[in-house]
Amino acid sequence: MSRPRSSAVARQRAVLGSVLAALVLGGCGAEVEPDEKASGEVTVERCGEPVPYTVPERAVAYEGGSADKLFALGLTEHVHGYVMPPANPPVSESPWASEYAKVKMLSDDLLNKEVVVEARADLVVAGWNSGFKDERGITPEILDKLGIQSFMHTESCFNYPKYPEKVTPFEALYTDLERLGRIFRVEKKAAEVTDALKKRVAAVEAETPPGDPVPVFLYDSGTDQPFTAGNQVPPNDIIGKAGGRNVFDGLDERWTQVNWESVAEAEPEVVVILDYGDLPAEKKIDFLKKSPHTRELPAVRKDNFFVLDYNEGISGPRNIDGLEKFAAYVRELAG
């Protein structure tokens, strides 16, 4: 039976296991020639809203998923910088670490209008509520008025006001790559990257263990009430395509709060720990082993814990790395 891995070991394996994938996806970060003369405007969906875009030259990415998508498409020269809040793992652990090193780190705080304006950004890539947020005064509508283009992760469009869009999380990833490819006029590269990801997913699905899917609970955080994944975020697809079943896949939500009673009733056989921030995965596991709410769960009694890196759990190319590793874990459990 597999023992829980330390965060450091898990991340080292994530980097090593992703090197080849990064070479395939990003061509070592090599710049990609546009498919056509990059002038004028092209209309692309921003969630459900048709928006005209010119080719950005000073893009700002919020969090690893946004930057990874741009780097995977060979767009480093179009990226001015990134904003990376402290909860994120270090960019040095990314398969695209060399590309991060070529652009500026603009802030280690949450996304805000001031840092974007100061950077003279001509495109901001982020998610709704995770990056763009009314309460922080930075939304696509606000940036439109400032003449700054914006792009939102399709996965986060589920509850975007006025222009919602709902697709499965992996389809959202493919959609983002295709749309960014159109915005930057690198459609051929976007198709190549997307096809490579789809082939890796198909290879995993071809090896799914027979029998009923193993019930899986994703633990993000929380002691009084757990924070977990509904069916609108990447871990739901990671779990499902690997041969598991997210015990909260019936919740039409993204990241959401539930109660410990519903976790106990679900009797998960595996707990996926989302690893990020100042609370290491080992401490989360220790809490679950000691809490009266969870210590008798089948997964906890059997020590069936899997550590999922933060950037494998949010929308980005590293979702597929997380899928491959979790699928290998599920196959090992199945014998």
Summary of the structure (lengths in Angstrom):
residues: 335
radius of gyration: 19.5
end to end distance: 9.7
largest distance: 62.5
contacts: 1168
relative contact order: 0.15
helix: 44%
strand: 19%
